[in-house]
Amino acid sequence: MKKFVALLVALVTCAAASAGIWPSKPVRLIVPAPAGSSLDVIARVLSEKLRARWKQPVIVENKAGAGGLIAMDVVAKAPRDGLTLGLGFNGPIAFGTFLYKRMPYEPARDLMPVVLTTSQPNVLAVQADNPASTLPEFVDWARQQGDKFTYASVGLGSSSHLTMELLRKKTNLPGVHVPYPGSPPAGLSLAAGETQALFAVEPALLSLIQGKRIKLIAVTSAHRSPRLKDLPTVAESGYPGFESLAWNGLFTAAGTPAETVDRINADVNAVLREASVREQLAQQGLEIGGGSPAEFSSFIASERAKWGAIITEAGIKFDQ
């Protein structure tokens, strides 16, 4: 009898130990953007490194559409085991609650922030022959245009759009918003003179900048970008505290055990510190994130409060 009890205890202990090994099977990494996008690049850089650490496949699944809602809904409704991760960004995490009448999930309730992966400032671009060369000069020039001033964005309710709304609020600028389906058509509209200003991430505009069809006035990070050291920030150009970042991070289903979340967080932080990873992401114009789940949660809460007020005041709303 004693031998049987000892054997049973050993089996239970072994099973418990096995259950504690994470991950015990392949991990899904859901990306709310198509293959080849900047989010896809981030996911594939991380997946390769995490595969080596976790000794399990990390399968990248691209689920673009509905402004990121489709992908993040998959994550929100996944089992609470940390085996399904999502690379969320501003839209479906911080903006969505204010933009949509209904969402298939509630970000603050159904998703667990794991770690901030990267961020990227927007830049203010104008036509190359615009007489303004500084932000105060641009604001004065735009005011002179009155209702004829038009500004492009990479989409209604995007970081590109909301950044201009924030600037308009601080400067009392008039203007007409012209949304485009992505950076390429928005940039081309600016270069062709169809619109007169655009906030977007710099790498998306690089060919137009190099071709001297557009020029940059300011960057929206709190400090000057290492990639654009000569470009002043909006904050230092007369609007202290102005900051707008296009950011992304890893999420899993709410209710995932804290030890699993902490394990993922620690491993991703370690990967983000690797020189090769930092170099690959820097080539995309991305700044490394990192930090704890609590820090990421706090950052998201501040982003929701900040941009929720802008969205509400501007009356931006999607039909669905």
Phi and psi restraints in degrees (value plus and minus 20) as a CYANA .aco file:
   2 LYS   PHI     -81.5   -41.5
   2 LYS   PSI     -58.8   -18.8
   3 LYS   PHI     -85.4   -45.4
   3 LYS   PSI     -58.7   -18.7
   4 PHE   PHI     -84.6   -44.6
   4 PHE   PSI     -64.3   -24.3
   5 VAL   PHI     -82.1   -42.1
   5 VAL   PSI     -62.9   -22.9
   6 ALA   PHI     -82.6   -42.6
   6 ALA   PSI     -61.0   -21.0
   7 LEU   PHI     -85.5   -45.5
   7 LEU   PSI     -61.3   -21.3
   8 LEU   PHI     -83.2   -43.2
   8 LEU   PSI     -63.8   -23.8
   9 VAL   PHI     -81.2   -41.2
   9 VAL   PSI     -60.9   -20.9
  10 ALA   PHI     -84.3   -44.3
  10 ALA   PSI     -61.0   -21.0
  11 LEU   PHI     -86.3   -46.3
  11 LEU   PSI     -61.9   -21.9
  12 VAL   PHI     -84.7   -44.7
  12 VAL   PSI     -61.9   -21.9
  13 THR   PHI     -83.2   -43.2
  13 THR   PSI     -62.0   -22.0
  14 CYS   PHI     -84.5   -44.5
  14 CYS   PSI     -62.4   -22.4
  15 ALA   PHI     -84.5   -44.5
  15 ALA   PSI     -60.3   -20.3
  16 ALA   PHI     -84.4   -44.4
  16 ALA   PSI     -61.0   -21.0
  17 ALA   PHI     -83.9   -43.9
  17 ALA   PSI     -61.3   -21.3
  18 SER   PHI     -84.8   -44.8
  18 SER   PSI     -59.0   -19.0
  19 ALA   PHI     -84.7   -44.7
  19 ALA   PSI     -45.9    -5.9
  20 GLY   PHI    -102.2   -62.2
  20 GLY   PSI     -28.2    11.8
  21 ILE   PHI     -99.3   -59.3
  21 ILE   PSI     102.1   142.1
  22 TRP   PHI    -148.2  -108.2
  22 TRP   PSI     116.1   156.1
  23 PRO   PHI    -105.4   -65.4
  23 PRO   PSI     124.2   164.2
  24 SER   PHI    -111.5   -71.5
  24 SER   PSI     -27.3    12.7
  25 LYS   PHI    -176.6  -136.6
  25 LYS   PSI     157.3   197.3
  26 PRO   PHI     -75.5   -35.5
  26 PRO   PSI     128.6   168.6
  27 VAL   PHI    -126.1   -86.1
  27 VAL   PSI     114.1   154.1
  28 ARG   PHI    -114.2   -74.2
  28 ARG   PSI     115.2   155.2
  29 LEU   PHI    -140.2  -100.2
  29 LEU   PSI      84.8   124.8
  30 ILE   PHI    -106.3   -66.3
  30 ILE   PSI     108.3   148.3
  31 VAL   PHI    -137.3   -97.3
  31 VAL   PSI     101.5   141.5
  32 PRO   PHI    -103.1   -63.1
  32 PRO   PSI      22.1    62.1
  33 ALA   PHI    -177.2  -137.2
  33 ALA   PSI     138.6   178.6
  34 PRO   PHI     -93.1   -53.1
  34 PRO   PSI     144.7   184.7
  35 ALA   PHI     -78.0   -38.0
  35 ALA   PSI     119.6   159.6
  36 GLY   PHI      72.3   112.3
  36 GLY   PSI     -32.4     7.6
  37 SER   PHI     -94.4   -54.4
  37 SER   PSI     148.5   188.5
  38 SER   PHI     -83.5   -43.5
  38 SER   PSI     -57.4   -17.4
  39 LEU   PHI     -84.7   -44.7
  39 LEU   PSI     -58.2   -18.2
  40 ASP   PHI     -84.3   -44.3
  40 ASP   PSI     -60.7   -20.7
  41 VAL   PHI     -81.5   -41.5
  41 VAL   PSI     -65.9   -25.9
  42 ILE   PHI     -78.6   -38.6
  42 ILE   PSI     -67.7   -27.7
  43 ALA   PHI     -79.9   -39.9
  43 ALA   PSI     -61.7   -21.7
  44 ARG   PHI     -95.3   -55.3
  44 ARG   PSI     -52.5   -12.5
  45 VAL   PHI     -84.9   -44.9
  45 VAL   PSI     -66.5   -26.5
  46 LEU   PHI     -87.0   -47.0
  46 LEU   PSI     -62.3   -22.3
  47 SER   PHI     -81.3   -41.3
  47 SER   PSI     -59.0   -19.0
  48 GLU   PHI     -82.7   -42.7
  48 GLU   PSI     -63.7   -23.7
  49 LYS   PHI     -92.8   -52.8
  49 LYS   PSI     -58.3   -18.3
  50 LEU   PHI     -91.6   -51.6
  50 LEU   PSI     -51.8   -11.8
  51 ARG   PHI     -77.6   -37.6
  51 ARG   PSI     -61.3   -21.3
  52 ALA   PHI     -88.8   -48.8
  52 ALA   PSI     -55.5   -15.5
  53 ARG   PHI     -95.9   -55.9
  53 ARG   PSI     -58.4   -18.4
  54 TRP   PHI    -111.4   -71.4
  54 TRP   PSI     -30.1     9.9
  55 LYS   PHI      36.7    76.7
  55 LYS   PSI      11.2    51.2
  56 GLN   PHI    -162.3  -122.3
  56 GLN   PSI     131.8   171.8
  57 PRO   PHI     -82.3   -42.3
  57 PRO   PSI     121.5   161.5
  58 VAL   PHI    -136.0   -96.0
  58 VAL   PSI      84.3   124.3
  59 ILE   PHI    -113.9   -73.9
  59 ILE   PSI      95.8   135.8
  60 VAL   PHI    -101.9   -61.9
  60 VAL   PSI     104.8   144.8
  61 GLU   PHI    -140.0  -100.0
  61 GLU   PSI      96.9   136.9
  62 ASN   PHI    -106.7   -66.7
  62 ASN   PSI      98.9   138.9
  63 LYS   PHI    -150.4  -110.4
  63 LYS   PSI      54.2    94.2
  64 ALA   PHI     -96.6   -56.6
  64 ALA   PSI     138.5   178.5
  65 GLY   PHI     106.1   146.1
  65 GLY   PSI     132.7   172.7
  66 ALA   PHI      35.9    75.9
  66 ALA   PSI      16.9    56.9
  67 GLY   PHI      42.7    82.7
  67 GLY   PSI       6.0    46.0
  68 GLY   PHI      75.4   115.4
  68 GLY   PSI     -27.1    12.9
  69 LEU   PHI     -87.0   -47.0
  69 LEU   PSI     -57.6   -17.6
  70 ILE   PHI     -80.7   -40.7
  70 ILE   PSI     -68.4   -28.4
  71 ALA   PHI     -85.7   -45.7
  71 ALA   PSI     -66.6   -26.6
  72 MET   PHI     -92.2   -52.2
  72 MET   PSI     -43.6    -3.6
  73 ASP   PHI     -87.5   -47.5
  73 ASP   PSI     -57.0   -17.0
  74 VAL   PHI     -79.9   -39.9
  74 VAL   PSI     -63.5   -23.5
  75 VAL   PHI     -87.0   -47.0
  75 VAL   PSI     -64.6   -24.6
  76 ALA   PHI     -81.1   -41.1
  76 ALA   PSI     -52.3   -12.3
  77 LYS   PHI    -119.8   -79.8
  77 LYS   PSI     -12.3    27.7
  78 ALA   PHI     -97.2   -57.2
  78 ALA   PSI     141.4   181.4
  79 PRO   PHI     -76.1   -36.1
  79 PRO   PSI     128.8   168.8
  80 ARG   PHI    -106.2   -66.2
  80 ARG   PSI      40.6    80.6
  81 ASP   PHI    -146.2  -106.2
  81 ASP   PSI     -17.2    22.8
  82 GLY   PHI      56.2    96.2
  82 GLY   PSI     -15.6    24.4
  83 LEU   PHI    -107.2   -67.2
  83 LEU   PSI     -25.5    14.5
  84 THR   PHI    -142.5  -102.5
  84 THR   PSI      95.6   135.6
  85 LEU   PHI    -134.7   -94.7
  85 LEU   PSI     134.7   174.7
  86 GLY   PHI    -152.6  -112.6
  86 GLY   PSI     122.6   162.6
  87 LEU   PHI    -116.0   -76.0
  87 LEU   PSI      64.6   104.6
  88 GLY   PHI    -101.7   -61.7
  88 GLY   PSI     140.5   180.5
  89 PHE   PHI    -160.0  -120.0
  89 PHE   PSI    -198.2  -158.2
  90 ASN   PHI     -63.6   -23.6
  90 ASN   PSI     -73.7   -33.7
  91 GLY   PHI     -71.9   -31.9
  91 GLY   PSI     -86.3   -46.3
  92 PRO   PHI     -97.1   -57.1
  92 PRO   PSI     -23.5    16.5
  93 ILE   PHI    -127.7   -87.7
  93 ILE   PSI     -73.3   -33.3
  94 ALA   PHI    -121.5   -81.5
  94 ALA   PSI     -50.3   -10.3
  95 PHE   PHI    -113.5   -73.5
  95 PHE   PSI     -54.7   -14.7
  96 GLY   PHI     -73.8   -33.8
  96 GLY   PSI     -62.2   -22.2
  97 THR   PHI     -77.2   -37.2
  97 THR   PSI     -51.3   -11.3
  98 PHE   PHI    -112.9   -72.9
  98 PHE   PSI     -42.1    -2.1
  99 LEU   PHI    -108.0   -68.0
  99 LEU   PSI     -53.7   -13.7
 100 TYR   PHI    -124.9   -84.9
 100 TYR   PSI     122.9   162.9
 101 LYS   PHI     -86.1   -46.1
 101 LYS   PSI     -57.8   -17.8
 102 ARG   PHI    -159.4  -119.4
 102 ARG   PSI     123.1   163.1
 103 MET   PHI    -144.7  -104.7
 103 MET   PSI     129.4   169.4
 104 PRO   PHI     -92.8   -52.8
 104 PRO   PSI     -28.5    11.5
 105 TYR   PHI    -169.6  -129.6
 105 TYR   PSI     143.4   183.4
 106 GLU   PHI    -129.0   -89.0
 106 GLU   PSI      91.3   131.3
 107 PRO   PHI     -71.7   -31.7
 107 PRO   PSI     -68.0   -28.0
 108 ALA   PHI     -88.9   -48.9
 108 ALA   PSI     -44.7    -4.7
 109 ARG   PHI    -115.8   -75.8
 109 ARG   PSI     -58.6   -18.6
 110 ASP   PHI    -122.0   -82.0
 110 ASP   PSI     -30.3     9.7
 111 LEU   PHI    -140.6  -100.6
 111 LEU   PSI     119.2   159.2
 112 MET   PHI    -124.1   -84.1
 112 MET   PSI      94.2   134.2
 113 PRO   PHI     -85.7   -45.7
 113 PRO   PSI     113.7   153.7
 114 VAL   PHI    -128.0   -88.0
 114 VAL   PSI     -73.2   -33.2
 115 VAL   PHI    -184.8  -144.8
 115 VAL   PSI     121.0   161.0
 116 LEU   PHI     -92.7   -52.7
 116 LEU   PSI     106.6   146.6
 117 THR   PHI    -113.8   -73.8
 117 THR   PSI     -77.5   -37.5
 118 THR   PHI    -167.0  -127.0
 118 THR   PSI     146.5   186.5
 119 SER   PHI    -162.5  -122.5
 119 SER   PSI     146.7   186.7
 120 GLN   PHI    -176.7  -136.7
 120 GLN   PSI     108.6   148.6
 121 PRO   PHI     -98.0   -58.0
 121 PRO   PSI     141.1   181.1
 122 ASN   PHI    -110.0   -70.0
 122 ASN   PSI     139.5   179.5
 123 VAL   PHI    -142.6  -102.6
 123 VAL   PSI     128.8   168.8
 124 LEU   PHI    -112.1   -72.1
 124 LEU   PSI      97.5   137.5
 125 ALA   PHI    -133.4   -93.4
 125 ALA   PSI     125.2   165.2
 126 VAL   PHI    -156.3  -116.3
 126 VAL   PSI     150.2   190.2
 127 GLN   PHI     -80.9   -40.9
 127 GLN   PSI     128.7   168.7
 128 ALA   PHI     -79.0   -39.0
 128 ALA   PSI     -51.1   -11.1
 129 ASP   PHI    -114.6   -74.6
 129 ASP   PSI      -9.7    30.3
 130 ASN   PHI     -82.6   -42.6
 130 ASN   PSI     114.7   154.7
 131 PRO   PHI     -87.0   -47.0
 131 PRO   PSI     -38.1     1.9
 132 ALA   PHI     -98.8   -58.8
 132 ALA   PSI     119.2   159.2
 133 SER   PHI    -144.3  -104.3
 133 SER   PSI     -27.3    12.7
 134 THR   PHI    -150.2  -110.2
 134 THR   PSI     145.2   185.2
 135 LEU   PHI     -84.8   -44.8
 135 LEU   PSI     -64.4   -24.4
 136 PRO   PHI     -78.9   -38.9
 136 PRO   PSI     -58.6   -18.6
 137 GLU   PHI     -85.7   -45.7
 137 GLU   PSI     -58.2   -18.2
 138 PHE   PHI     -85.0   -45.0
 138 PHE   PSI     -64.2   -24.2
 139 VAL   PHI     -80.4   -40.4
 139 VAL   PSI     -64.0   -24.0
 140 ASP   PHI     -82.1   -42.1
 140 ASP   PSI     -64.2   -24.2
 141 TRP   PHI     -83.2   -43.2
 141 TRP   PSI     -64.5   -24.5
 142 ALA   PHI     -83.7   -43.7
 142 ALA   PSI     -57.5   -17.5
 143 ARG   PHI     -83.4   -43.4
 143 ARG   PSI     -56.1   -16.1
 144 GLN   PHI     -86.4   -46.4
 144 GLN   PSI     -45.1    -5.1
 145 GLN   PHI     -96.2   -56.2
 145 GLN   PSI     -42.2    -2.2
 146 GLY   PHI      41.2    81.2
 146 GLY   PSI    -155.7  -115.7
 147 ASP   PHI     -90.9   -50.9
 147 ASP   PSI     -28.2    11.8
 148 LYS   PHI    -101.4   -61.4
 148 LYS   PSI     -29.5    10.5
 149 PHE   PHI     -93.3   -53.3
 149 PHE   PSI     101.8   141.8
 150 THR   PHI    -140.4  -100.4
 150 THR   PSI     122.6   162.6
 151 TYR   PHI    -149.7  -109.7
 151 TYR   PSI     115.4   155.4
 152 ALA   PHI    -108.2   -68.2
 152 ALA   PSI     145.3   185.3
 153 SER   PHI    -169.2  -129.2
 153 SER   PSI     147.3   187.3
 154 VAL   PHI    -107.1   -67.1
 154 VAL   PSI     -10.1    29.9
 155 GLY   PHI     133.4   173.4
 155 GLY   PSI     127.6   167.6
 156 LEU   PHI     -79.8   -39.8
 156 LEU   PSI     108.5   148.5
 157 GLY   PHI      58.0    98.0
 157 GLY   PSI     -11.9    28.1
 158 SER   PHI    -100.3   -60.3
 158 SER   PSI     148.7   188.7
 159 SER   PHI     -79.2   -39.2
 159 SER   PSI     -57.5   -17.5
 160 SER   PHI     -76.4   -36.4
 160 SER   PSI     -68.5   -28.5
 161 HIS   PHI     -87.0   -47.0
 161 HIS   PSI     -69.6   -29.6
 162 LEU   PHI     -88.2   -48.2
 162 LEU   PSI     -48.7    -8.7
 163 THR   PHI     -84.0   -44.0
 163 THR   PSI     -61.8   -21.8
 164 MET   PHI     -87.0   -47.0
 164 MET   PSI     -56.3   -16.3
 165 GLU   PHI     -83.4   -43.4
 165 GLU   PSI     -57.0   -17.0
 166 LEU   PHI     -85.7   -45.7
 166 LEU   PSI     -63.6   -23.6
 167 LEU   PHI     -84.3   -44.3
 167 LEU   PSI     -61.8   -21.8
 168 ARG   PHI     -82.1   -42.1
 168 ARG   PSI     -57.4   -17.4
 169 LYS   PHI     -84.8   -44.8
 169 LYS   PSI     -61.4   -21.4
 170 LYS   PHI     -96.1   -56.1
 170 LYS   PSI     -42.6    -2.6
 171 THR   PHI    -133.9   -93.9
 171 THR   PSI     -24.3    15.7
 172 ASN   PHI      37.5    77.5
 172 ASN   PSI      22.2    62.2
 173 LEU   PHI     -99.7   -59.7
 173 LEU   PSI     122.8   162.8
 174 PRO   PHI     -99.8   -59.8
 174 PRO   PSI    -190.0  -150.0
 175 GLY   PHI     120.2   160.2
 175 GLY   PSI     139.9   179.9
 176 VAL   PHI    -140.2  -100.2
 176 VAL   PSI     107.2   147.2
 177 HIS   PHI    -104.3   -64.3
 177 HIS   PSI     112.6   152.6
 178 VAL   PHI    -144.4  -104.4
 178 VAL   PSI      78.8   118.8
 179 PRO   PHI    -100.2   -60.2
 179 PRO   PSI     123.6   163.6
 180 TYR   PHI    -144.9  -104.9
 180 TYR   PSI     137.3   177.3
 181 PRO   PHI    -103.3   -63.3
 181 PRO   PSI      47.8    87.8
 182 GLY   PHI      96.3   136.3
 182 GLY   PSI     151.1   191.1
 183 SER   PHI     -87.4   -47.4
 183 SER   PSI     -62.7   -22.7
 184 PRO   PHI     -76.9   -36.9
 184 PRO   PSI     -73.2   -33.2
 185 PRO   PHI     -87.9   -47.9
 185 PRO   PSI     -52.5   -12.5
 186 ALA   PHI     -85.6   -45.6
 186 ALA   PSI     -64.5   -24.5
 187 GLY   PHI     -83.6   -43.6
 187 GLY   PSI     -61.1   -21.1
 188 LEU   PHI     -86.3   -46.3
 188 LEU   PSI     -55.0   -15.0
 189 SER   PHI     -84.0   -44.0
 189 SER   PSI     -57.7   -17.7
 190 LEU   PHI     -88.4   -48.4
 190 LEU   PSI     -67.1   -27.1
 191 ALA   PHI     -80.4   -40.4
 191 ALA   PSI     -54.6   -14.6
 192 ALA   PHI    -103.4   -63.4
 192 ALA   PSI     -26.3    13.7
 193 GLY   PHI      64.4   104.4
 193 GLY   PSI     -11.7    28.3
 194 GLU   PHI     -92.3   -52.3
 194 GLU   PSI     -49.9    -9.9
 195 THR   PHI    -149.7  -109.7
 195 THR   PSI     148.5   188.5
 196 GLN   PHI    -138.5   -98.5
 196 GLN   PSI     -25.0    15.0
 197 ALA   PHI    -181.5  -141.5
 197 ALA   PSI     137.3   177.3
 198 LEU   PHI    -178.9  -138.9
 198 LEU   PSI     111.2   151.2
 199 PHE   PHI    -117.7   -77.7
 199 PHE   PSI     108.0   148.0
 200 ALA   PHI    -179.7  -139.7
 200 ALA   PSI     150.0   190.0
 201 VAL   PHI     -96.2   -56.2
 201 VAL   PSI     121.8   161.8
 202 GLU   PHI     -80.6   -40.6
 202 GLU   PSI     -62.1   -22.1
 203 PRO   PHI     -77.5   -37.5
 203 PRO   PSI     -51.5   -11.5
 204 ALA   PHI     -89.5   -49.5
 204 ALA   PSI     -38.2     1.8
 205 LEU   PHI    -127.9   -87.9
 205 LEU   PSI     -16.5    23.5
 206 LEU   PHI     -76.5   -36.5
 206 LEU   PSI     -64.7   -24.7
 207 SER   PHI     -84.0   -44.0
 207 SER   PSI     -56.2   -16.2
 208 LEU   PHI     -92.6   -52.6
 208 LEU   PSI     -52.7   -12.7
 209 ILE   PHI     -89.5   -49.5
 209 ILE   PSI     -67.7   -27.7
 210 GLN   PHI     -84.3   -44.3
 210 GLN   PSI     -51.6   -11.6
 211 GLY   PHI    -101.1   -61.1
 211 GLY   PSI     -18.7    21.3
 212 LYS   PHI      38.2    78.2
 212 LYS   PSI      15.4    55.4
 213 ARG   PHI    -115.2   -75.2
 213 ARG   PSI     -44.0    -4.0
 214 ILE   PHI    -156.7  -116.7
 214 ILE   PSI     145.4   185.4
 215 LYS   PHI    -157.7  -117.7
 215 LYS   PSI     141.3   181.3
 216 LEU   PHI    -123.8   -83.8
 216 LEU   PSI     121.7   161.7
 217 ILE   PHI    -126.6   -86.6
 217 ILE   PSI     -61.4   -21.4
 218 ALA   PHI    -180.9  -140.9
 218 ALA   PSI     144.0   184.0
 219 VAL   PHI    -140.0  -100.0
 219 VAL   PSI     129.5   169.5
 220 THR   PHI    -117.1   -77.1
 220 THR   PSI     -13.8    26.2
 221 SER   PHI     -95.2   -55.2
 221 SER   PSI     142.3   182.3
 222 ALA   PHI     -87.1   -47.1
 222 ALA   PSI     -52.0   -12.0
 223 HIS   PHI    -146.0  -106.0
 223 HIS   PSI     141.3   181.3
 224 ARG   PHI     -78.5   -38.5
 224 ARG   PSI     121.4   161.4
 225 SER   PHI     -95.1   -55.1
 225 SER   PSI     116.0   156.0
 226 PRO   PHI     -77.6   -37.6
 226 PRO   PSI     -48.0    -8.0
 227 ARG   PHI     -98.9   -58.9
 227 ARG   PSI     -42.9    -2.9
 228 LEU   PHI    -153.5  -113.5
 228 LEU   PSI      42.5    82.5
 229 LYS   PHI     -83.4   -43.4
 229 LYS   PSI     -46.9    -6.9
 230 ASP   PHI    -110.2   -70.2
 230 ASP   PSI     -23.6    16.4
 231 LEU   PHI    -114.3   -74.3
 231 LEU   PSI      98.7   138.7
 232 PRO   PHI     -89.1   -49.1
 232 PRO   PSI     136.0   176.0
 233 THR   PHI    -103.4   -63.4
 233 THR   PSI     140.0   180.0
 234 VAL   PHI     -81.3   -41.3
 234 VAL   PSI     -59.5   -19.5
 235 ALA   PHI     -79.9   -39.9
 235 ALA   PSI     -65.0   -25.0
 236 GLU   PHI     -99.2   -59.2
 236 GLU   PSI     -28.8    11.2
 237 SER   PHI    -113.5   -73.5
 237 SER   PSI      -5.1    34.9
 238 GLY   PHI     100.1   140.1
 238 GLY   PSI     -17.4    22.6
 239 TYR   PHI    -151.1  -111.1
 239 TYR   PSI      54.3    94.3
 240 PRO   PHI     -75.0   -35.0
 240 PRO   PSI     119.7   159.7
 241 GLY   PHI      66.7   106.7
 241 GLY   PSI     -27.5    12.5
 242 PHE   PHI     -89.7   -49.7
 242 PHE   PSI     106.2   146.2
 243 GLU   PHI    -173.7  -133.7
 243 GLU   PSI     117.0   157.0
 244 SER   PHI    -168.1  -128.1
 244 SER   PSI      99.9   139.9
 245 LEU   PHI    -143.5  -103.5
 245 LEU   PSI     121.9   161.9
 246 ALA   PHI    -111.4   -71.4
 246 ALA   PSI      89.9   129.9
 247 TRP   PHI    -142.0  -102.0
 247 TRP   PSI     144.6   184.6
 248 ASN   PHI    -169.2  -129.2
 248 ASN   PSI     141.7   181.7
 249 GLY   PHI    -186.6  -146.6
 249 GLY   PSI     149.5   189.5
 250 LEU   PHI    -109.5   -69.5
 250 LEU   PSI     120.1   160.1
 251 PHE   PHI    -152.4  -112.4
 251 PHE   PSI     136.3   176.3
 252 THR   PHI    -159.0  -119.0
 252 THR   PSI     156.6   196.6
 253 ALA   PHI     -86.0   -46.0
 253 ALA   PSI     117.4   157.4
 254 ALA   PHI     -79.2   -39.2
 254 ALA   PSI     122.9   162.9
 255 GLY   PHI      76.4   116.4
 255 GLY   PSI     -25.7    14.3
 256 THR   PHI     -83.4   -43.4
 256 THR   PSI     115.4   155.4
 257 PRO   PHI     -72.2   -32.2
 257 PRO   PSI     119.6   159.6
 258 ALA   PHI     -78.8   -38.8
 258 ALA   PSI     -56.2   -16.2
 259 GLU   PHI     -86.9   -46.9
 259 GLU   PSI     -52.1   -12.1
 260 THR   PHI     -91.0   -51.0
 260 THR   PSI     -64.3   -24.3
 261 VAL   PHI     -79.6   -39.6
 261 VAL   PSI     -63.2   -23.2
 262 ASP   PHI     -85.8   -45.8
 262 ASP   PSI     -56.6   -16.6
 263 ARG   PHI     -83.9   -43.9
 263 ARG   PSI     -67.1   -27.1
 264 ILE   PHI     -81.9   -41.9
 264 ILE   PSI     -65.0   -25.0
 265 ASN   PHI     -78.4   -38.4
 265 ASN   PSI     -66.3   -26.3
 266 ALA   PHI     -83.7   -43.7
 266 ALA   PSI     -61.3   -21.3
 267 ASP   PHI     -89.8   -49.8
 267 ASP   PSI     -59.4   -19.4
 268 VAL   PHI     -87.6   -47.6
 268 VAL   PSI     -61.1   -21.1
 269 ASN   PHI     -79.0   -39.0
 269 ASN   PSI     -60.9   -20.9
 270 ALA   PHI     -84.0   -44.0
 270 ALA   PSI     -61.4   -21.4
 271 VAL   PHI     -84.6   -44.6
 271 VAL   PSI     -62.4   -22.4
 272 LEU   PHI     -85.2   -45.2
 272 LEU   PSI     -40.2    -0.2
 273 ARG   PHI    -104.8   -64.8
 273 ARG   PSI     -30.9     9.1
 274 GLU   PHI     -89.5   -49.5
 274 GLU   PSI     115.3   155.3
 275 ALA   PHI     -79.1   -39.1
 275 ALA   PSI     -61.0   -21.0
 276 SER   PHI     -85.3   -45.3
 276 SER   PSI     -57.2   -17.2
 277 VAL   PHI     -88.4   -48.4
 277 VAL   PSI     -65.2   -25.2
 278 ARG   PHI     -80.1   -40.1
 278 ARG   PSI     -59.3   -19.3
 279 GLU   PHI     -87.7   -47.7
 279 GLU   PSI     -64.5   -24.5
 280 GLN   PHI     -81.7   -41.7
 280 GLN   PSI     -61.7   -21.7
 281 LEU   PHI     -94.3   -54.3
 281 LEU   PSI     -54.3   -14.3
 282 ALA   PHI     -83.3   -43.3
 282 ALA   PSI     -53.8   -13.8
 283 GLN   PHI     -83.7   -43.7
 283 GLN   PSI     -42.3    -2.3
 284 GLN   PHI    -111.5   -71.5
 284 GLN   PSI     -15.9    24.1
 285 GLY   PHI      58.9    98.9
 285 GLY   PSI      -0.4    39.6
 286 LEU   PHI    -121.0   -81.0
 286 LEU   PSI     121.2   161.2
 287 GLU   PHI    -122.4   -82.4
 287 GLU   PSI     114.9   154.9
 288 ILE   PHI     -86.0   -46.0
 288 ILE   PSI     119.2   159.2
 289 GLY   PHI    -116.2   -76.2
 289 GLY   PSI    -137.1   -97.1
 290 GLY   PHI      84.1   124.1
 290 GLY   PSI    -193.2  -153.2
 291 GLY   PHI      83.9   123.9
 291 GLY   PSI    -198.6  -158.6
 292 SER   PHI    -108.6   -68.6
 292 SER   PSI     144.8   184.8
 293 PRO   PHI     -79.3   -39.3
 293 PRO   PSI     -58.1   -18.1
 294 ALA   PHI     -84.4   -44.4
 294 ALA   PSI     -60.9   -20.9
 295 GLU   PHI     -85.2   -45.2
 295 GLU   PSI     -60.1   -20.1
 296 PHE   PHI     -85.8   -45.8
 296 PHE   PSI     -62.1   -22.1
 297 SER   PHI     -81.0   -41.0
 297 SER   PSI     -62.7   -22.7
 298 SER   PHI     -84.7   -44.7
 298 SER   PSI     -61.2   -21.2
 299 PHE   PHI     -82.3   -42.3
 299 PHE   PSI     -64.3   -24.3
 300 ILE   PHI     -82.5   -42.5
 300 ILE   PSI     -61.4   -21.4
 301 ALA   PHI     -80.7   -40.7
 301 ALA   PSI     -61.1   -21.1
 302 SER   PHI     -88.0   -48.0
 302 SER   PSI     -56.5   -16.5
 303 GLU   PHI     -86.6   -46.6
 303 GLU   PSI     -60.3   -20.3
 304 ARG   PHI     -82.5   -42.5
 304 ARG   PSI     -64.1   -24.1
 305 ALA   PHI     -84.7   -44.7
 305 ALA   PSI     -64.3   -24.3
 306 LYS   PHI     -85.4   -45.4
 306 LYS   PSI     -73.4   -33.4
 307 TRP   PHI    -100.9   -60.9
 307 TRP   PSI     -45.3    -5.3
 308 GLY   PHI     -81.1   -41.1
 308 GLY   PSI     -59.5   -19.5
 309 ALA   PHI     -86.0   -46.0
 309 ALA   PSI     -60.6   -20.6
 310 ILE   PHI     -85.5   -45.5
 310 ILE   PSI     -65.8   -25.8
 311 ILE   PHI     -82.0   -42.0
 311 ILE   PSI     -64.6   -24.6
 312 THR   PHI     -85.2   -45.2
 312 THR   PSI     -65.2   -25.2
 313 GLU   PHI     -85.2   -45.2
 313 GLU   PSI     -57.4   -17.4
 314 ALA   PHI     -99.5   -59.5
 314 ALA   PSI     -32.3     7.7
 315 GLY   PHI      50.7    90.7
 315 GLY   PSI      11.8    51.8
 316 ILE   PHI    -103.3   -63.3
 316 ILE   PSI     107.4   147.4
 317 LYS   PHI    -173.5  -133.5
 317 LYS   PSI     116.1   156.1
 318 PHE   PHI    -109.3   -69.3
 318 PHE   PSI     134.9   174.9
 319 ASP   PHI     -89.8   -49.8
 319 ASP   PSI     -57.5   -17.5
